[in-house]
Amino acid sequence: MIRKYFSFALGAFLVGCQPSDSIDALFTQMDNEKIGIDFQNNLAYDKDFNVFNYRNFYNGGGVAVGDVNNDGWMDLYFTANQTSNKLYLNNGDMTFTDITDAAGVAGQQAWSTGVAMADVNQDGFIDIYVSNSGDIKGDSRANELFLNNGDNSFTEVAEQWGVADQGLSTHGVFFDYDRDGDLDLYVLNNSYRAIGSFNLEKSSREVRDAEGGDKLYRNDGSSFTDVSDAAGIMGSEIGFGLGTTVGDVNGDGWDDIYISNDFFEKDYLYINNQDGTFSEELEKHMRHTSFASMGADMADINNDGAPDIFVTDMLPQGVRRLNQTTTFENWDVYQGKLKWGYYHQFNRNMLHLNTTEGDFSEIGQLSGVEATDWSWGALIADLDNDGWRDIYISNGINHDLTDQDYINYISNEEVMRSIVTKEGVNYKELIDLMPSTRIPNYAYKNVAKGYKFVNKAEDWGLAAPSHSNGSVYADLDNDGDLELIVNNTNQAPFIWRNNAETLRAENHSISLDLLNENGATAIGAKVYGYAGGDMFYAELVPMKGFQSSVDPRIHLGVGAHTSLDSLTIVWGEHTSRLTAVAADSLYVLTAADAQPTQLAQAKSRLLEPAGTYGGRTENKYSQFNEERLIPQMVTTEGARMASADINGDGYIDIYQCGAAGEAGKLFYGSDWYGFEEAINSPFKAHAESEDTDAQFFF
């Protein structure tokens, strides 16, 4: 079958699809040997370097996607922890050629983690930024920047460009935070210190770690400058950054940053102040977050034009795994952390639904995506082209560090004496005793417009057990659907070919290759598609998920629509608009022909009454102390309320019950000031009376 591809900037061209075998699942696992992928992230520990002296030993590596030779086919870069990273050129027929050595991108550091692909110097060729970590002594963990020479070779220039960051780096994200036309860099780092060494009552969040800590680097043209302090970016030793995702959460045209932090530190939501600075405002916009926050992605799950945020955690599904691997903090510890400024955190994945103005409602449990075991990669993408974005989660850890049976066993005094002797700790025995359980990754289909998801991993052919870490989506065969590429630990990576074009023939898609005037990928550009009353929205920031960088082309599944009525691309200060946009096509568009943006940035807001009602203070009673097995307290669920026109003025009034020892409150309704509390407090005397017969009960 021949598929049409159109380029408004470069002219039309045709690409042939590869013939498919007999298939019945949405995805087919490719034979790595046949397609030329011989990479594998194998780990070996010894007494000097293992999970007990480097806690991120099993966090694995990432994957990056990008067209390094500008031939129209997406290439792959895998990072490895103890061996060489690898770069594979896409041959255009779903086979790949390893050019790592010739390209000079294997990496020279001890332990690579995340990888980002972006055109850093804006010369029209995509570059590679590799985050490094692991080396505790610090002499071999500087991050590496490989600039593309345009001839399938690269030059490492991190030191010259000022981004050879020495932290325990997890990932880097390139985006234009100050909208000056070049790509700046956020480097996500993880703390050096052991978890048990912190005094949680004395938060050091505002104290910058000189060597570690997150960093924001401003691009100055041919080098970067660390502007973290001036920009309001926190970089303390309690930052356990594992995931970062960037997007315009409040719709003001400026990109914001979400950081997922592991362990006790809360996540961060940096709102862009439009003046080169950020304000960390998570507590203003979210009611709670994950506890052990891992990977993160930001995309529109309900097609309302606002990016939602998905964050992974470690909560297993099923009673057996839950009891085997999971413990929960008691109420007093939770209250202590809340008092000390670590905010509301819970052990589960979080799906933060954007209200379109940057405030979020958390619907992970409602939508059914809260429990996926020890999860890393978080990807939001339309995998079946039905017009609604799905969620893919890579999970599993090579050794179950939190297995309660294991912990109880090695805590036995006799067992511990056999492991810890006068010669030292027998780390091999200690680690070999740990369970190692491969579990399937999760693939959630969006079945109810972003409010309900169903795991289709088995039905879609994605249920191979694994220890998976970094993952990406990319259209490797240019047929309009997204393949999945997953970097596994001690196991060959998964290359899943998507069969949606064959199996879901009634569904369609549109791909967009968005380029700046100089031919570089237009990171930060926004796309709004409209068809028959439906809207499809995307923002181009490829670095996301966990330690990875996805296909730099925007992919819009559009369901049954064979064309879009219109398509609007916002390139910062300029806008392009197309009409009658045919589906099943790739459009290569440049900002050169765009016009000054006329779109209003103002957002519609709900009308707010001038008066308000409320004001109830719950006591500090803990029901958990009496009912140890309840999942949540039911004694502090908020006030019961009733409404009626009590004074006969034609407006509804509200009665709100009081908490223990607190009087109920009456609020009179009005047509112009909302509600006003009854000034004579008619129920106060009854709440204070010791004569129970004289009290009113509501």
Sequence and secondary structure as in RCSB ss.txt:
>XXXX:A:sequence
MIRKYFSFALGAFLVGCQPSDSIDALFTQMDNEKIGIDFQNNLAYDKDFNVFNYRNFYNGGGVAVGDVNNDGWMD
LYFTANQTSNKLYLNNGDMTFTDITDAAGVAGQQAWSTGVAMADVNQDGFIDIYVSNSGDIKGDSRANELFLNNG
DNSFTEVAEQWGVADQGLSTHGVFFDYDRDGDLDLYVLNNSYRAIGSFNLEKSSREVRDAEGGDKLYRNDGSSFT
DVSDAAGIMGSEIGFGLGTTVGDVNGDGWDDIYISNDFFEKDYLYINNQDGTFSEELEKHMRHTSFASMGADMAD
INNDGAPDIFVTDMLPQGVRRLNQTTTFENWDVYQGKLKWGYYHQFNRNMLHLNTTEGDFSEIGQLSGVEATDWS
WGALIADLDNDGWRDIYISNGINHDLTDQDYINYISNEEVMRSIVTKEGVNYKELIDLMPSTRIPNYAYKNVAKG
YKFVNKAEDWGLAAPSHSNGSVYADLDNDGDLELIVNNTNQAPFIWRNNAETLRAENHSISLDLLNENGATAIGA
KVYGYAGGDMFYAELVPMKGFQSSVDPRIHLGVGAHTSLDSLTIVWGEHTSRLTAVAADSLYVLTAADAQPTQLA
QAKSRLLEPAGTYGGRTENKYSQFNEERLIPQMVTTEGARMASADINGDGYIDIYQCGAAGEAGKLFYGSDWYGF
EEAINSPFKAHAESEDTDAQFFF
>XXXX:A:secstr
 EEEE  TTT  EEEE     S  SSEEE  HHHHT    B     SSSSTTT TTTT    EEEE TT SSS E
EEE  SSS  EEEEE SSS EEE HHHHT S  SS EEEEEEE TT SSS EEEEEE   TTSSS   EEEEE S
SS EEE HHHHT    SEEEEEEEE TT SSS EEEEEEE  S GGG  TTS  TTS  SSSS EEEEE SSSEE
E HHHHT    TT BEEEEEEE TTSSSS EEEEEE TTS  EEEEE SSS EEE HHHH S EESS   EEEE 
SSSSSS EEEE     SSHHHHHHH     HHHHHHHHHTT   EESS EEEEE SSS EEE HHHHT S  SSE
EEEEEE SS SSS EEEEEE  SS TT HHHHHHHTSHHHHHHHEETTEE HHHHHHTS    B  EEEEE STT
S EEE TTTTT    B EEEEEEE TTSSSS EEEEEEBSS  EEEEE HHHHTTT EEEEEEEE TTSSB TT 
EEEEEETTEEEEEE   EEBTTEE  SSEEEEEET SEEEEEEEEETTEEEEEEEEESSEEEEEEGGG EE    
         SS           GGGT TT SS SS S   EEEE TTSSSS EEEE   TT   EEEEE SSS E
EE TT TTHHHHH S GGG    
